[in-house]
Amino acid sequence: MSSSSTDRVAADLHAVTTRLEEHYAPDEAKSWLRAAHPQLAGASAIDLIEQDRTAEVLRVIDRLEAGAFV
């Protein structure tokens, strides 16, 4: 992974974690990032973030914030 890619992953991970911690305790947010999600076609959020697919993860969090069960 290149330096710019590593920087992007770190920034995206921070942004996603910050939003998750509005709904979950820090340990729960970390578990959420690593868990497989049906809303992400069975992938984990961290895998999608590493693949530059953070927008998909953020859409799931948007649904959480709108009151949907995720």
N, C-alpha and C positions, 0 to 999 in steps of 0.2 A: 504494500500500500504506500503510495507516495505521500510526501509531507502535506501537500494541499488536500489530498483525500483524507488523511488522518485528521487534519484541522476541521474539515467539513463534518466528518463523523462526530468529532468531539463537540462541535457547536450544535449540531442537530440533536445529539444525545442530551446535551444540557437543556436545550429548549423543550424537548419532549419530557424530560424528567421534571422540569419546573412545572409544566402543565399537569402532569400526573400527580405531583405532590399537593396540588390543590384539592385532590379527591382522595388520595391514599397517603398513609404513613410512608416514610422513606423506604422501609424494608418491603412494604407491599408494592410500591412503585417499581422497585428493582425486580421483584418477582414478576410483575406484569410485563416488564420489558423482555423477560426471558421466556415467558410462557407462550405456548402455541395458541393462536387465536383463530376461531372460525371466521371472524370478520376479516382476517388477513390470509385467507385460504390455508389456514393451518400453520402459517409461518409465525415466528416470533417478531416482535417489534424491533428488537436489536438486529436481527438478520436483515430486515428491510432497510433499516437506517444505514447499515453497512453497504447495502446495494444501491444507495442513493434513491431510496423510495420512501423517504420520510413523509412525503405528502399523504401517502396511504395511511400511515400511522396517525397522523394528525387528524385525518377524517374520522377515524375511530374515536379519537379523543373528543372531537367536536360532537359526535353523537352522544358520548358520555355526558358532556356538559349540557346537552339538550335534554337530558333525562332518560336517555335510552339505556337499557342494561347491556353492558359490554363485558 
